[in-house]
Amino acid sequence: MAETGSQTLARGLAALTMIGEAERPPSVPEVAAALGVHRSMAYRLVRTLEDQGFVVRDASGLLHVGAKVVALARRVSGDLTSVAAPELATLADELGMTVCVVTYDGEEAVTLLSSEPRRDGATLAQRPGSRHSIDQGAPGRVIRSQLRPEAYPPARYETSHDEVIVGVSSIAVPLPLRTHAPASLAVIYLNHHPVDVEAIAASLEQVAHRIARRVG
């Protein structure tokens, strides 16, 4: 008997829920087993979720919740945005730089959240929704190393200069979110801004781990 649209939708939502609630990122066969469907059905469901940005598949074939789900869940208590926002605001003021969370939507690196320092001075704005290739810029390369660690071994942090925007530099570290798409925490600043890269990377790491502990 052919499956109805409502049955397909229900299974798609069940797959998304299973991926989001799993203790570790599941594979497509594990999704099939959990839902009690054939692997071919599970692959079709996952592909649809990937195409819409709700799910991201990493280099190992494991499934992560995508940026679309994060965006829809912004108002939920404990969500990445609500947890990260005050941390970013504090760090932006401490460093005098714009701080942002960048995530992966299945195709590109996307700025999910950003915060500019409140004190006067020349700072850069990074608009949420801004996109760039994961092959360019420090935040993108941090995400790329999470997606393809064998080809691009993860580093403690990445730096970039004049790659996404001429005259702009960035420092980024991994944001290790167990139940979200690959992400990075980064600062952006004008090239002439004097920086201590090691110190900034250490500050980013501390904030990234605090966010990760609260979000999961």
C-alpha positions as CSV (number, residue, x, y, z in Angstrom):
1,M,0.0,0.0,0.0
2,A,1.4,3.4,-0.9
3,E,2.3,5.6,2.0
4,T,0.3,8.8,2.5
5,G,1.7,12.3,2.8
6,S,0.8,12.4,6.5
7,Q,2.6,9.1,7.1
8,T,5.7,10.4,5.3
9,L,5.6,13.7,7.3
10,A,5.2,11.8,10.6
11,R,8.2,9.6,9.8
12,G,10.2,12.6,8.8
13,L,9.4,14.3,12.1
14,A,10.2,11.1,14.0
15,A,13.5,10.9,12.2
16,L,14.4,14.5,13.0
17,T,13.4,14.0,16.7
18,M,15.5,10.8,16.9
19,I,18.5,12.6,15.5
20,G,18.1,15.6,17.8
21,E,17.6,13.5,20.9
22,A,20.3,10.8,20.3
23,E,23.1,10.7,22.8
24,R,25.5,10.6,19.9
25,P,25.0,11.4,16.2
26,P,23.3,8.4,14.6
27,S,23.8,6.9,11.1
28,V,21.1,6.4,8.5
29,P,20.9,2.7,9.3
30,E,20.4,3.5,13.0
31,V,17.6,5.9,12.0
32,A,16.0,3.1,10.0
33,A,16.2,0.7,12.9
34,A,14.8,3.2,15.3
35,L,11.8,4.0,13.1
36,G,11.3,0.4,12.0
37,V,11.6,1.2,8.3
38,H,13.7,0.0,5.4
39,R,17.0,1.7,4.9
40,S,16.0,3.0,1.5
41,M,13.0,4.8,3.2
42,A,15.4,6.2,5.9
43,Y,17.8,7.5,3.2
44,R,14.9,9.3,1.5
45,L,13.7,10.9,4.7
46,V,17.2,12.0,5.7
47,R,17.9,13.4,2.2
48,T,14.7,15.5,2.4
49,L,15.7,16.8,5.8
50,E,19.2,17.6,4.5
51,D,17.8,19.4,1.4
52,Q,15.7,21.6,3.7
53,G,18.6,22.4,6.1
54,F,17.1,20.5,9.1
55,V,19.8,17.8,9.1
56,V,23.6,17.8,8.3
57,R,25.5,14.7,7.4
58,D,29.3,14.7,8.4
59,A,32.2,13.1,6.6
60,S,31.6,9.8,8.6
61,G,28.0,9.7,7.5
62,L,26.7,10.6,11.0
63,L,23.7,12.9,11.3
64,H,23.5,16.2,13.1
65,V,20.7,18.7,13.6
66,G,21.0,21.5,11.1
67,A,21.0,25.3,11.3
68,K,17.3,25.5,10.3
69,V,16.2,23.7,13.5
70,V,18.4,26.0,15.5
71,A,16.8,29.0,13.9
72,L,13.3,27.7,14.6
73,A,14.2,27.0,18.2
74,R,15.6,30.4,19.1
75,R,12.9,31.0,21.7
76,V,13.2,27.7,23.4
77,S,14.9,27.9,26.9
78,G,18.5,26.6,26.8
79,D,18.7,27.0,23.0
80,L,22.1,27.9,21.5
81,T,21.0,31.5,20.7
82,S,19.6,32.3,24.2
83,V,22.6,30.7,25.9
84,A,25.3,32.2,23.6
85,A,23.9,35.8,23.3
86,P,25.0,37.1,26.8
87,E,28.4,35.2,26.5
88,L,29.0,36.9,23.1
89,A,28.1,40.3,24.4
90,T,30.5,40.1,27.4
91,L,33.3,38.8,25.3
92,A,32.8,41.5,22.6
93,D,33.1,44.2,25.3
94,E,36.2,42.5,26.8
95,L,38.0,42.2,23.5
96,G,36.7,45.3,21.8
97,M,35.9,43.1,18.8
98,T,32.8,41.6,17.1
99,V,32.2,38.1,18.2
100,C,30.0,35.6,16.3
101,V,28.7,32.1,16.2
102,V,29.0,30.5,12.8
103,T,27.3,27.3,11.9
104,Y,26.8,25.0,8.9
105,D,23.6,24.8,6.9
106,G,24.5,21.9,4.7
107,E,26.2,24.0,2.1
108,E,28.0,27.0,3.6
109,A,29.1,28.6,6.8
110,V,26.3,30.9,8.1
111,T,26.5,33.5,10.8
112,L,23.8,32.5,13.4
113,L,24.5,35.2,16.0
114,S,26.8,38.1,16.5
115,S,27.6,40.8,19.1
116,E,29.5,44.1,18.7
117,P,31.4,45.8,21.6
118,R,29.3,48.6,23.2
119,R,32.2,51.0,23.7
120,D,33.0,53.6,21.1
121,G,35.5,52.8,18.4
122,A,35.8,51.3,14.9
123,T,34.2,47.9,15.0
124,L,32.7,45.6,12.4
125,A,29.2,44.4,12.1
126,Q,28.5,40.8,11.1
127,R,24.9,40.4,10.1
128,P,23.2,37.1,11.1
129,G,22.5,35.2,7.9
130,S,25.8,36.2,6.3
131,R,27.2,33.3,4.3
132,H,30.5,32.2,2.9
133,S,32.3,29.0,1.8
134,I,33.7,26.6,4.4
135,D,36.9,26.8,2.4
136,Q,37.3,30.5,3.2
137,G,37.8,32.3,6.4
138,A,38.7,31.0,9.9
139,P,35.2,30.2,11.0
140,G,34.5,28.3,7.8
141,R,37.7,26.3,8.0
142,V,37.0,25.3,11.6
143,I,33.7,23.9,10.4
144,R,35.3,22.2,7.5
145,S,37.7,20.4,9.8
146,Q,34.7,19.1,11.8
147,L,33.0,17.8,8.6
148,R,36.1,16.4,6.9
149,P,38.7,15.7,9.7
150,E,40.7,13.2,7.7
151,A,41.3,15.7,4.9
152,Y,41.6,18.7,7.1
153,P,42.9,17.8,10.6
154,P,41.3,19.9,13.3
155,A,43.5,22.6,14.8
156,R,43.1,24.4,18.1
157,Y,42.2,27.6,16.2
158,E,42.3,29.0,12.7
159,T,43.2,32.5,11.5
160,S,42.4,34.3,8.3
161,H,43.2,37.7,6.6
162,D,41.5,39.3,3.6
163,E,39.7,36.0,2.6
164,V,36.0,36.8,3.0
165,I,36.2,40.6,3.2
166,V,39.3,42.5,2.1
167,G,40.8,44.4,5.1
168,V,39.2,42.0,7.7
169,S,40.8,39.3,9.8
170,S,39.3,36.6,11.9
171,I,40.3,34.1,14.6
172,A,38.0,31.1,15.2
173,V,37.8,28.0,17.4
174,P,35.5,25.0,17.4
175,L,32.2,25.3,19.2
176,P,31.7,21.7,20.3
177,L,28.0,21.2,20.3
178,R,27.0,17.6,20.6
179,T,23.4,17.9,19.3
180,H,23.8,20.7,16.7
181,A,25.4,21.2,13.3
182,P,29.2,21.8,13.2
183,A,29.9,25.3,14.5
184,S,32.6,27.8,15.4
185,L,33.1,30.8,17.6
186,A,35.0,33.6,16.1
187,V,36.1,37.2,16.3
188,I,36.4,39.5,13.3
189,Y,38.5,42.7,13.3
190,L,40.1,45.2,10.9
191,N,43.6,44.1,9.8
192,H,45.3,47.1,11.5
193,H,43.9,46.2,14.9
194,P,46.7,45.0,17.2
195,V,46.0,41.4,18.5
196,D,47.5,38.7,20.6
197,V,46.2,35.7,18.7
198,E,47.0,33.1,21.4
199,A,45.3,35.1,24.1
200,I,42.2,35.7,21.9
201,A,42.0,32.1,21.0
202,A,42.2,31.1,24.7
203,S,39.3,33.5,25.5
204,L,37.3,32.1,22.6
205,E,37.9,28.5,23.8
206,Q,36.8,29.3,27.3
207,V,33.5,30.8,26.1
208,A,33.0,28.1,23.6
209,H,33.2,25.4,26.3
210,R,30.9,27.3,28.6
211,I,28.3,27.5,25.8
212,A,28.7,23.9,24.9
213,R,28.2,22.7,28.5
214,R,24.9,24.5,28.7
215,V,23.6,23.7,25.2
216,G,24.9,20.2,24.8
